[in-house]
Amino acid sequence: MRAVIQRVNGAVLTVEGGERARIGAGLVVLAGLEAGDTERDIAWIAHKLAQLRIFRDDEGKMNRSVLEVGGAVLLVPNFTLAGDCRKGRRPSFDRAMPPDEAEPAFETLADALRGEGCLVQIGVFGAHMHVELVNDGPVTFVLDSGDAP
């Protein structure tokens, strides 16, 4: 599983012109599920997202987690993160988890984040979404559960 994490001052997700989710300060997380991802991958990503110290403390250092600052997470399904752009001009999505497996896995990830104590808003699986955000920093990281110890 891959996750692109952006520290934000706020974000809004819309589908077909209607607002579906909104957060204040926190994280926007684009989550790409890959074939072969397991509950262990989901748990590792959820724990890492909740505990990652990427918010400023009183001294301006990145030393606080989303939980510590009372932030929220906007979790957005994004199968294109499983795309492979190494060959040719069109990405291959052979590594993407099939939709019938990915949707429940995405829901499991949202539940795992909630279980970590995070306030979570989610995007709409399989929908064409628009995400407006104010990136804070900008601070952006990429997590890959294949890198988990």
KOLKOLRO-31370 format. One record per residue: residue number from 1; residue in one letter; x negated, z, y of N, C-alpha, C in turn. Coordinates in steps of 0.2 Angstrom, whole numbers, padded with zeros to 4 digits. Layout:
// KOLKOLRO-31370
+-----+-----+-------+-------+-------+-------+-------+-------+-------+-------+-------+
:   n : res :    nu :    nw :    nv :   cau :   caw :   cav :    cu :    cw :    cv :
+-----+-----+-------+-------+-------+-------+-------+-------+-------+-------+-------+
: NUM :   A :     X :     Z :     Y :     X :     Z :     Y :     X :     Z :     Y :
...
+-----+-----+-------+-------+-------+-------+-------+-------+-------+-------+-------+
This chain:
// KOLKOLRO-31370
+-----+-----+-------+-------+-------+-------+-------+-------+-------+-------+-------+
:   n : res :    nu :    nw :    nv :   cau :   caw :   cav :    cu :    cw :    cv :
+-----+-----+-------+-------+-------+-------+-------+-------+-------+-------+-------+
:   1 :   M : -0004 :  0000 : -0006 :  0000 :  0000 :  0000 : -0004 :  0000 :  0006 :
:   2 :   R : -0002 : -0004 :  0011 : -0006 : -0004 :  0017 : -0001 : -0001 :  0023 :
:   3 :   A : -0004 :  0002 :  0027 :  0000 :  0005 :  0033 : -0004 :  0004 :  0040 :
:   4 :   V : -0001 :  0001 :  0044 : -0004 :  0000 :  0051 : -0001 :  0005 :  0055 :
:   5 :   I : -0005 :  0010 :  0058 : -0002 :  0016 :  0062 : -0004 :  0015 :  0069 :
:   6 :   Q :  0001 :  0016 :  0073 :  0000 :  0015 :  0081 :  0002 :  0022 :  0084 :
:   7 :   R : -0002 :  0025 :  0088 :  0000 :  0031 :  0091 :  0004 :  0028 :  0097 :
:   8 :   V :  0010 :  0031 :  0098 :  0014 :  0028 :  0104 :  0017 :  0034 :  0108 :
:   9 :   N :  0019 :  0032 :  0114 :  0023 :  0036 :  0119 :  0030 :  0036 :  0117 :
:  10 :   G :  0032 :  0030 :  0114 :  0039 :  0029 :  0112 :  0040 :  0022 :  0109 :
:  11 :   A :  0045 :  0021 :  0105 :  0047 :  0015 :  0102 :  0054 :  0014 :  0101 :
:  12 :   V :  0056 :  0008 :  0101 :  0063 :  0006 :  0099 :  0063 :  0000 :  0095 :
:  13 :   L :  0067 :  0001 :  0089 :  0068 : -0004 :  0084 :  0075 : -0007 :  0085 :
:  14 :   T :  0076 : -0014 :  0086 :  0082 : -0017 :  0086 :  0083 : -0022 :  0080 :
:  15 :   V :  0089 : -0023 :  0078 :  0091 : -0028 :  0073 :  0097 : -0032 :  0076 :
:  16 :   E :  0097 : -0038 :  0076 :  0102 : -0043 :  0079 :  0105 : -0040 :  0085 :
:  17 :   G :  0100 : -0038 :  0090 :  0102 : -0036 :  0097 :  0104 : -0029 :  0097 :
:  18 :   G :  0105 : -0025 :  0092 :  0108 : -0019 :  0092 :  0102 : -0014 :  0090 :
:  19 :   E :  0102 : -0008 :  0094 :  0097 : -0003 :  0093 :  0098 :  0001 :  0086 :
:  20 :   R :  0093 :  0001 :  0082 :  0094 :  0004 :  0075 :  0090 :  0011 :  0075 :
:  21 :   A :  0085 :  0011 :  0079 :  0080 :  0017 :  0078 :  0077 :  0018 :  0085 :
:  22 :   R :  0075 :  0024 :  0087 :  0071 :  0026 :  0093 :  0068 :  0032 :  0092 :
:  23 :   I :  0061 :  0032 :  0094 :  0057 :  0038 :  0094 :  0054 :  0039 :  0101 :
:  24 :   G :  0052 :  0045 :  0102 :  0048 :  0047 :  0108 :  0041 :  0047 :  0106 :
:  25 :   A :  0037 :  0051 :  0108 :  0030 :  0051 :  0106 :  0029 :  0052 :  0099 :
:  26 :   G :  0024 :  0049 :  0096 :  0023 :  0049 :  0089 :  0020 :  0043 :  0086 :
:  27 :   L :  0022 :  0041 :  0080 :  0018 :  0035 :  0077 :  0023 :  0030 :  0075 :
:  28 :   V :  0021 :  0024 :  0076 :  0025 :  0018 :  0073 :  0020 :  0016 :  0067 :
:  29 :   V :  0023 :  0016 :  0061 :  0020 :  0014 :  0055 :  0023 :  0008 :  0052 :
:  30 :   L :  0019 :  0002 :  0052 :  0021 : -0004 :  0048 :  0019 : -0003 :  0041 :
:  31 :   A :  0023 : -0003 :  0036 :  0021 : -0001 :  0029 :  0022 : -0007 :  0025 :
:  32 :   G :  0017 : -0009 :  0021 :  0017 : -0015 :  0017 :  0016 : -0013 :  0010 :
:  33 :   L :  0021 : -0014 :  0006 :  0021 : -0012 : -0001 :  0018 : -0017 : -0006 :
:  34 :   E :  0013 : -0016 : -0010 :  0010 : -0021 : -0014 :  0012 : -0020 : -0022 :
:  35 :   A :  0012 : -0025 : -0025 :  0013 : -0025 : -0032 :  0008 : -0020 : -0035 :
:  36 :   G :  0011 : -0015 : -0040 :  0006 : -0010 : -0043 :  0006 : -0004 : -0039 :
:  37 :   D :  0009 : -0003 : -0033 :  0009 :  0003 : -0030 :  0013 :  0008 : -0034 :
:  38 :   T :  0010 :  0014 : -0034 :  0014 :  0019 : -0038 :  0016 :  0025 : -0033 :
:  39 :   E :  0019 :  0030 : -0036 :  0021 :  0036 : -0033 :  0015 :  0040 : -0030 :
:  40 :   R :  0009 :  0039 : -0033 :  0003 :  0042 : -0031 :  0001 :  0039 : -0024 :
:  41 :   D :  0002 :  0032 : -0024 :  0000 :  0029 : -0017 :  0005 :  0031 : -0012 :
:  42 :   I :  0011 :  0031 : -0013 :  0016 :  0033 : -0008 :  0015 :  0040 : -0006 :
:  43 :   A :  0013 :  0045 : -0011 :  0012 :  0052 : -0009 :  0006 :  0052 : -0004 :
:  44 :   W :  0001 :  0049 : -0006 : -0006 :  0049 : -0003 : -0005 :  0046 :  0005 :
:  45 :   I : -0001 :  0041 :  0005 :  0000 :  0038 :  0012 :  0004 :  0043 :  0016 :
:  46 :   A :  0010 :  0046 :  0013 :  0014 :  0050 :  0017 :  0010 :  0056 :  0019 :
:  47 :   H :  0006 :  0059 :  0015 :  0002 :  0065 :  0017 : -0003 :  0063 :  0022 :
:  48 :   K : -0006 :  0058 :  0021 : -0011 :  0056 :  0026 : -0008 :  0055 :  0033 :
:  49 :   L : -0002 :  0051 :  0033 :  0001 :  0050 :  0040 :  0003 :  0057 :  0043 :
:  50 :   A :  0006 :  0061 :  0039 :  0008 :  0068 :  0042 :  0002 :  0072 :  0045 :
:  51 :   Q : -0004 :  0071 :  0041 : -0009 :  0076 :  0043 : -0015 :  0073 :  0047 :
:  52 :   L : -0015 :  0066 :  0048 : -0020 :  0063 :  0052 : -0020 :  0065 :  0059 :
:  53 :   R : -0026 :  0068 :  0061 : -0027 :  0071 :  0067 : -0029 :  0065 :  0072 :
:  54 :   I : -0024 :  0062 :  0075 : -0026 :  0057 :  0080 : -0022 :  0058 :  0087 :
:  55 :   F : -0020 :  0064 :  0088 : -0017 :  0066 :  0094 : -0021 :  0070 :  0098 :
:  56 :   R : -0021 :  0070 :  0105 : -0026 :  0074 :  0109 : -0024 :  0081 :  0109 :
:  57 :   D : -0029 :  0085 :  0109 : -0029 :  0092 :  0110 : -0029 :  0094 :  0117 :
:  58 :   D : -0030 :  0100 :  0119 : -0030 :  0102 :  0126 : -0037 :  0100 :  0129 :
:  59 :   E : -0042 :  0098 :  0125 : -0048 :  0096 :  0127 : -0049 :  0088 :  0127 :
:  60 :   G : -0043 :  0085 :  0126 : -0043 :  0078 :  0126 : -0046 :  0075 :  0119 :
:  61 :   K : -0048 :  0079 :  0114 : -0051 :  0076 :  0108 : -0045 :  0075 :  0103 :
:  62 :   M : -0046 :  0070 :  0099 : -0041 :  0068 :  0094 : -0042 :  0074 :  0088 :
:  63 :   N : -0037 :  0078 :  0089 : -0038 :  0084 :  0085 : -0031 :  0087 :  0082 :
:  64 :   R : -0026 :  0083 :  0083 : -0019 :  0086 :  0082 : -0015 :  0080 :  0078 :
:  65 :   S : -0011 :  0083 :  0073 : -0007 :  0078 :  0069 :  0000 :  0077 :  0072 :
:  66 :   V :  0003 :  0072 :  0070 :  0010 :  0071 :  0072 :  0014 :  0077 :  0072 :
:  67 :   L :  0013 :  0081 :  0066 :  0017 :  0087 :  0065 :  0015 :  0092 :  0071 :
:  68 :   E :  0009 :  0093 :  0072 :  0007 :  0098 :  0077 :  0009 :  0096 :  0084 :
:  69 :   V :  0010 :  0090 :  0086 :  0013 :  0088 :  0092 :  0020 :  0088 :  0093 :
:  70 :   G :  0024 :  0089 :  0087 :  0031 :  0088 :  0087 :  0033 :  0081 :  0088 :
:  71 :   G :  0029 :  0076 :  0086 :  0031 :  0069 :  0086 :  0035 :  0067 :  0080 :
:  72 :   A :  0037 :  0060 :  0081 :  0041 :  0057 :  0076 :  0038 :  0051 :  0073 :
:  73 :   V :  0040 :  0049 :  0068 :  0038 :  0043 :  0064 :  0043 :  0037 :  0064 :
:  74 :   L :  0042 :  0031 :  0067 :  0046 :  0026 :  0066 :  0043 :  0022 :  0060 :
:  75 :   L :  0046 :  0022 :  0054 :  0043 :  0018 :  0048 :  0046 :  0011 :  0048 :
:  76 :   V :  0042 :  0006 :  0048 :  0045 : -0001 :  0048 :  0042 : -0004 :  0041 :
:  77 :   P :  0047 : -0007 :  0037 :  0045 : -0011 :  0031 :  0042 : -0017 :  0034 :
:  78 :   N :  0036 : -0019 :  0031 :  0032 : -0025 :  0033 :  0029 : -0029 :  0028 :
:  79 :   F :  0032 : -0033 :  0024 :  0029 : -0036 :  0018 :  0023 : -0040 :  0020 :
:  80 :   T :  0023 : -0043 :  0026 :  0017 : -0047 :  0028 :  0010 : -0044 :  0028 :
:  81 :   L :  0010 : -0037 :  0028 :  0004 : -0033 :  0027 :  0001 : -0035 :  0020 :
:  82 :   A :  0005 : -0037 :  0015 :  0002 : -0039 :  0009 :  0000 : -0046 :  0008 :
:  83 :   G :  0000 : -0049 :  0014 : -0002 : -0056 :  0014 : -0009 : -0057 :  0014 :
:  84 :   D : -0011 : -0062 :  0010 : -0018 : -0064 :  0009 : -0020 : -0070 :  0013 :
:  85 :   C : -0024 : -0070 :  0018 : -0025 : -0075 :  0023 : -0032 : -0078 :  0022 :
:  86 :   R : -0036 : -0077 :  0016 : -0042 : -0079 :  0015 : -0043 : -0086 :  0013 :
:  87 :   K : -0038 : -0089 :  0010 : -0038 : -0096 :  0008 : -0033 : -0100 :  0012 :
:  88 :   G : -0035 : -0106 :  0014 : -0030 : -0111 :  0017 : -0028 : -0108 :  0024 :
:  89 :   R : -0022 : -0111 :  0026 : -0019 : -0109 :  0033 : -0013 : -0106 :  0032 :
:  90 :   R : -0010 : -0105 :  0026 : -0004 : -0101 :  0025 : -0005 : -0095 :  0021 :
:  91 :   P : -0003 : -0089 :  0023 : -0004 : -0083 :  0019 :  0000 : -0084 :  0012 :
:  92 :   S : -0004 : -0081 :  0007 : -0001 : -0080 :  0001 :  0002 : -0073 :  0000 :
:  93 :   F :  0008 : -0072 : -0002 :  0011 : -0066 : -0003 :  0012 : -0064 : -0010 :
:  94 :   D :  0007 : -0066 : -0014 :  0007 : -0065 : -0022 :  0006 : -0057 : -0023 :
:  95 :   R :  0003 : -0054 : -0018 :  0001 : -0046 : -0019 :  0007 : -0042 : -0017 :
:  96 :   A :  0012 : -0045 : -0014 :  0018 : -0041 : -0011 :  0022 : -0038 : -0017 :
:  97 :   M :  0024 : -0032 : -0016 :  0029 : -0030 : -0021 :  0036 : -0033 : -0021 :
:  98 :   P :  0039 : -0035 : -0026 :  0045 : -0039 : -0026 :  0050 : -0035 : -0023 :
:  99 :   P :  0055 : -0038 : -0019 :  0060 : -0034 : -0015 :  0064 : -0029 : -0018 :
: 100 :   D :  0066 : -0031 : -0024 :  0070 : -0026 : -0028 :  0066 : -0020 : -0030 :
: 101 :   E :  0060 : -0020 : -0030 :  0056 : -0014 : -0031 :  0054 : -0011 : -0025 :
: 102 :   A :  0052 : -0015 : -0020 :  0049 : -0013 : -0013 :  0054 : -0009 : -0009 :
: 103 :   E :  0061 : -0011 : -0009 :  0066 : -0007 : -0005 :  0066 :  0000 : -0008 :
: 104 :   P :  0067 :  0002 : -0014 :  0067 :  0009 : -0016 :  0061 :  0013 : -0015 :
: 105 :   A :  0055 :  0009 : -0016 :  0048 :  0012 : -0014 :  0048 :  0014 : -0007 :
: 106 :   F :  0050 :  0009 : -0003 :  0050 :  0011 :  0005 :  0055 :  0017 :  0006 :
: 107 :   E :  0060 :  0018 :  0003 :  0065 :  0024 :  0004 :  0061 :  0030 :  0001 :
: 108 :   T :  0057 :  0029 : -0004 :  0053 :  0035 : -0007 :  0048 :  0037 : -0002 :
: 109 :   L :  0045 :  0032 :  0001 :  0040 :  0034 :  0006 :  0043 :  0037 :  0012 :
: 110 :   A :  0049 :  0035 :  0015 :  0052 :  0039 :  0020 :  0054 :  0046 :  0018 :
: 111 :   D :  0056 :  0047 :  0012 :  0058 :  0053 :  0009 :  0052 :  0058 :  0009 :
: 112 :   A :  0046 :  0055 :  0007 :  0040 :  0058 :  0006 :  0037 :  0061 :  0013 :
: 113 :   L :  0038 :  0056 :  0018 :  0036 :  0059 :  0025 :  0041 :  0064 :  0027 :
: 114 :   R :  0047 :  0064 :  0026 :  0052 :  0069 :  0027 :  0050 :  0076 :  0024 :
: 115 :   G :  0048 :  0075 :  0017 :  0045 :  0081 :  0013 :  0039 :  0084 :  0016 :
: 116 :   E :  0035 :  0080 :  0020 :  0029 :  0082 :  0023 :  0031 :  0086 :  0030 :
: 117 :   G :  0037 :  0086 :  0032 :  0039 :  0089 :  0038 :  0040 :  0084 :  0044 :
: 118 :   C :  0039 :  0078 :  0043 :  0040 :  0073 :  0048 :  0047 :  0071 :  0050 :
: 119 :   L :  0048 :  0070 :  0056 :  0055 :  0067 :  0059 :  0054 :  0060 :  0058 :
: 120 :   V :  0058 :  0057 :  0054 :  0057 :  0050 :  0052 :  0063 :  0046 :  0054 :
: 121 :   Q :  0062 :  0040 :  0058 :  0067 :  0035 :  0059 :  0065 :  0029 :  0055 :
: 122 :   I :  0069 :  0025 :  0052 :  0067 :  0019 :  0048 :  0070 :  0012 :  0051 :
: 123 :   G :  0066 :  0007 :  0049 :  0068 :  0000 :  0050 :  0073 : -0002 :  0045 :
: 124 :   V :  0075 : -0008 :  0045 :  0080 : -0010 :  0040 :  0076 : -0015 :  0036 :
: 125 :   F :  0076 : -0013 :  0029 :  0073 : -0017 :  0024 :  0075 : -0024 :  0024 :
: 126 :   G :  0071 : -0029 :  0024 :  0073 : -0036 :  0023 :  0076 : -0039 :  0030 :
: 127 :   A :  0077 : -0036 :  0035 :  0080 : -0038 :  0041 :  0074 : -0041 :  0046 :
: 128 :   H :  0076 : -0046 :  0050 :  0072 : -0048 :  0056 :  0073 : -0043 :  0061 :
: 129 :   M :  0067 : -0039 :  0063 :  0068 : -0033 :  0067 :  0063 : -0035 :  0073 :
: 130 :   H :  0065 : -0032 :  0079 :  0061 : -0032 :  0085 :  0059 : -0024 :  0086 :
: 131 :   V :  0052 : -0023 :  0087 :  0050 : -0017 :  0089 :  0046 : -0017 :  0095 :
: 132 :   E :  0049 : -0013 :  0100 :  0046 : -0012 :  0106 :  0043 : -0005 :  0107 :
: 133 :   L :  0036 : -0005 :  0109 :  0033 :  0001 :  0109 :  0028 :  0002 :  0115 :
: 134 :   V :  0027 :  0008 :  0117 :  0022 :  0009 :  0122 :  0016 :  0012 :  0118 :
: 135 :   N :  0011 :  0008 :  0116 :  0005 :  0011 :  0113 :  0001 :  0015 :  0117 :
: 136 :   D : -0001 :  0021 :  0114 : -0004 :  0027 :  0118 : -0012 :  0026 :  0116 :
: 137 :   G : -0015 :  0024 :  0121 : -0023 :  0023 :  0120 : -0026 :  0017 :  0122 :
: 138 :   P : -0025 :  0011 :  0118 : -0021 :  0011 :  0112 : -0025 :  0014 :  0106 :
: 139 :   V : -0022 :  0017 :  0102 : -0024 :  0020 :  0096 : -0021 :  0017 :  0090 :
: 140 :   T : -0025 :  0014 :  0086 : -0022 :  0010 :  0080 : -0027 :  0011 :  0074 :
: 141 :   F : -0024 :  0012 :  0068 : -0028 :  0013 :  0062 : -0024 :  0009 :  0057 :
: 142 :   V : -0028 :  0008 :  0051 : -0026 :  0004 :  0045 : -0028 :  0009 :  0040 :
: 143 :   L : -0022 :  0010 :  0036 : -0023 :  0014 :  0029 : -0022 :  0010 :  0023 :
: 144 :   D : -0026 :  0010 :  0018 : -0025 :  0007 :  0012 : -0025 :  0012 :  0006 :
: 145 :   S : -0020 :  0012 :  0003 : -0020 :  0017 : -0003 : -0025 :  0016 : -0008 :
: 146 :   G : -0027 :  0010 : -0008 : -0033 :  0008 : -0013 : -0039 :  0011 : -0011 :
: 147 :   D : -0040 :  0014 : -0005 : -0046 :  0018 : -0003 : -0045 :  0025 : -0005 :
: 148 :   A : -0039 :  0027 : -0007 : -0038 :  0034 : -0008 : -0043 :  0037 : -0014 :
: 149 :   P : -0046 :  0043 : -0012 : -0051 :  0046 : -0017 : -0047 :  0048 : -0024 :
+-----+-----+-------+-------+-------+-------+-------+-------+-------+-------+-------+
